[in-house]
Structure formats: structure tokens, C-alpha cells
Amino acid sequence: MKVLIVDDEALVRRSLSRAFKAKGHEVSEAVDGKEGLEQWKAFSPDLVFLDVLMPALTGPEVLKEIGAARSGKVILMSAFAGEHNMETALQMGADLFVPKPFEDIFAIVKMAEDLLS
């Protein structure tokens, strides 16, 4: 599985990247929405972890920009879980919503793998 992680927090990117690589998945990372959009087009991921609030472009803006060119499933992430939830994530075009910080990174990996199977 090809996984793209788009988040401006290095710790989030590193944690997810390590967990997915440990399971044998190919991982690419982007530090903001603009870089994430470029990598999404170039990498054609099976799964995208997309932070809601980032510099350059927000997660929802990236989803809008990618539009019909979208490949893969999208898991939207946010530390502002009161403002963003599964319902708002689905309205924005995502497949799942995950609140940050993560309690169990391996549960997130399992959930992502299940989403694609």
C-alpha cells in the first residue's frame, strides 16, 4: 500500500511513517497542503492522511483542489475534534476522521488497512 502523510507536525508524520513502514507499506510525507497536493498527484497513493489545519493549503482546500484527480482513500485528521468529526469529514469528501493526538498508532494503521480491504 502507498501511503501519503500530509501534516505540518513532524512528530505526527514521523509516527505514522514509522508505523506504516514497519508493516511493509511505502510511505511519502509532505509538510504542508501545497506540498501534499503536489505529492498526491505525483505519488498516486492508495491512502492519504490529511491534516485539517496546515500552512499553504488546509486539508479541505487540498481535497477541493485534487477534485476528480483524486486517487485513494482519505483519512482527515485534526486536533480540533469538537469542530471536526466524522460527519464534517465526510461532507468535505474524506472517508474517515481521526482525532489527534492518537492514543494507539497501531490501531490507526489497522483501521487504515481495513478501510482499503
SULPEKA-V157110 format. One record per helix or strand of 3 or more residues. SS is the DSSP state (h for helix, s for strand). FROM is the first residue (numbers start at 1). TO is the last residue. If there is no record, write none. Layout:
# SULPEKA-V157110
[[SS | FROM | TO] [SS | FROM | TO]]
This chain:
# SULPEKA-V157110
[[s | 2 | 6] [h | 10 | 22] [s | 26 | 30] [h | 33 | 43] [s | 47 | 51] [h | 59 | 69] [s | 73 | 78] [h | 86 | 91] [s | 96 | 99] [h | 105 | 116]]
